[in-house]
Amino acid sequence: MGITVQNITGNTAMVIWPKMASCADSFYSVMYHPNRNSMLSSYSRKSFQKEERVPTSRSSFIVENLTPLTTYIVCVTCQSANPSSDQCRVFNTLERDPASASNTKKELALGIWLVSSVLLLVIAAILLYGCLHLLCRRRRESLQGRNGTSEQDHGKAWTKSVAYASAELGGQSRLMQDTEEKHPGGIQLATIIENPSVCKDPVTLTSKSREQVPTTGQCSAIN
């Protein structure tokens, strides 16, 4: 069975084979692996690293994920049988495709951009939290300062009220002292006028008020 390998790139290759009547009710096995020794020691299925099963309705298969600039051996058999030499081909992959390299670079750049974006978002969130915390702290300190100023103003007003009340009390005390100095003991002397025709009973001054108080009774009225 003659197989051919076409459309070889750095990562893929298309394997084509003729249909076999013996595989009409089964499947094809496409086996391949790097041929680093440039020759196959034995055509055994165990010596192949990878194996793909293809429906019998197809006669071609694209091998993917190959390594650039590498020699490969590929074999196609029917129903997982051990291949023979006429069922195998050796081919060499090319350099990496410019498009594939470009895609790899784009993916790498996209990954770097995503990581950078996440880091920037984290840093922005930390900075925003710090700014809000500082703003709240300053506002709280400002409110506390206003409350302290208000309490000081109330304290000054209360002190002034107390001082004013003390001054009033001191003035009243001095006024009372001056009055007592002018009239010691608060004694008021009353003028005693005795009218024999009105009161016959003697009148005695009390020691407390020095007022005229009859000693025995009230004065009799004039007839």
Disulfide bonds with the S-S distance in Angstrom:
Cys23-Cys78 1.47
Cys75-Cys88 1.80
Cys199-Cys219 1.53
